[in-house]
Amino acid sequence: MKASSVDYQALLTEERLGSYFQAAQGDRMAAFALYEWNIEASAAAVSLSAMVEVVLRNALDRQLAALAEKKGWSDWLAEAPSTSGDVRTSARRECEPVAQVGRRRTVTSSLS
């Protein structure tokens, strides 16, 4: 969406737009263009961080599954020591009705 097609001034507060007007030295169109650039940059950063989160969770899951196999555990989530009840609470809440197979992956993806 281009700055010319949206009336940001009617939609957003002066406090919200103040830094953009300041950076654009009072130029309304330049301020709105900066605001749109910020939206796009923020969206790119969030998109990247979401992908990093999934990659990290998958890597942790693989390593913990390998540890569980090495120690003879049936499932790393059920056996690994925990200093907090968060993981086990999530496991109980999310997986009680689910069969044992695939439980670990379901819980790992639901911890956000």
C-alpha positions as CSV (number, residue, x, y, z in Angstrom):
1,M,0.0,0.0,0.0
2,K,1.4,3.4,-1.0
3,A,1.5,6.3,1.4
4,S,-0.7,8.3,-1.0
5,S,-3.5,5.8,-0.8
6,V,-3.8,5.7,3.0
7,D,-4.7,8.6,5.3
8,Y,-2.4,7.6,8.2
9,Q,-2.9,11.0,9.9
10,A,-6.6,10.2,10.4
11,L,-5.8,6.6,11.6
12,L,-2.8,7.1,13.9
13,T,-2.0,9.4,16.8
14,E,0.3,12.3,16.6
15,E,2.5,10.6,19.3
16,R,2.8,7.5,17.0
17,L,3.7,9.5,13.9
18,G,5.9,12.1,15.7
19,S,9.2,10.4,15.2
20,Y,8.5,9.9,11.5
21,F,7.6,13.5,11.0
22,Q,10.7,14.5,12.9
23,A,12.9,12.2,10.8
24,A,11.3,13.5,7.6
25,Q,11.7,17.1,8.8
26,G,8.0,17.7,8.7
27,D,7.4,16.4,5.1
28,R,4.1,14.5,5.4
29,M,4.6,12.1,2.4
30,A,8.2,11.3,3.5
31,A,7.0,10.6,7.0
32,F,4.3,8.2,5.8
33,A,6.8,6.6,3.4
34,L,9.1,6.0,6.4
35,Y,6.2,4.6,8.4
36,E,5.4,2.1,5.6
37,W,9.1,1.2,5.3
38,N,9.1,0.5,9.1
39,I,6.0,-1.7,8.7
40,E,7.7,-3.7,5.9
41,A,11.0,-4.0,7.8
42,S,9.2,-5.1,10.9
43,A,7.3,-7.7,9.0
44,A,10.5,-9.1,7.5
45,A,12.1,-9.3,10.9
46,V,9.1,-11.1,12.5
47,S,9.0,-13.5,9.5
48,L,12.7,-14.3,9.9
49,S,12.5,-14.7,13.7
50,A,9.5,-17.1,13.2
51,M,11.6,-19.3,10.9
52,V,14.6,-19.2,13.3
53,E,12.3,-20.3,16.1
54,V,11.0,-23.3,14.1
55,V,14.5,-24.3,13.0
56,L,15.8,-24.0,16.6
57,R,12.9,-26.1,18.0
58,N,13.5,-28.8,15.4
59,A,17.2,-28.8,16.2
60,L,16.5,-29.1,19.9
61,D,14.0,-31.8,19.4
62,R,16.5,-33.8,17.3
63,Q,19.2,-33.5,19.9
64,L,16.8,-34.4,22.8
65,A,15.5,-37.4,20.9
66,A,19.0,-38.6,20.3
67,L,19.7,-38.2,24.0
68,A,16.6,-40.1,24.9
69,E,17.5,-42.9,22.6
70,K,21.0,-43.0,24.1
71,K,19.7,-43.2,27.6
72,G,17.0,-45.7,26.7
73,W,14.1,-43.4,27.4
74,S,10.8,-43.9,25.5
75,D,10.4,-40.2,25.0
76,W,12.6,-37.3,25.9
77,L,9.7,-35.1,27.0
78,A,8.5,-37.7,29.5
79,E,11.9,-38.5,30.9
80,A,14.1,-35.4,30.8
81,P,14.5,-33.6,34.1
82,S,12.7,-30.3,34.3
83,T,13.2,-27.4,36.7
84,S,9.8,-26.0,35.7
85,G,6.5,-27.6,35.3
86,D,5.8,-25.7,32.1
87,V,6.9,-28.4,29.6
88,R,5.1,-31.2,31.5
89,T,2.0,-29.1,32.0
90,S,1.9,-28.4,28.3
91,A,2.5,-32.1,27.5
92,R,-0.4,-33.1,29.7
93,R,-2.7,-30.4,28.4
94,E,-1.9,-31.0,24.7
95,C,-1.4,-34.7,24.6
96,E,-3.6,-36.6,26.9
97,P,-6.1,-37.4,24.1
98,V,-3.3,-38.1,21.6
99,A,-1.7,-41.5,21.2
100,Q,1.9,-41.9,22.4
101,V,3.2,-41.9,18.9
102,G,4.0,-38.3,17.7
103,R,3.4,-36.8,21.1
104,R,6.9,-35.2,21.4
105,R,6.5,-33.3,18.1
106,T,3.0,-32.1,19.0
107,V,4.1,-30.7,22.4
108,T,7.3,-29.2,21.0
109,S,5.4,-27.2,18.4
110,S,2.7,-26.1,21.0
111,L,5.0,-24.5,23.5
112,S,4.8,-21.0,22.1
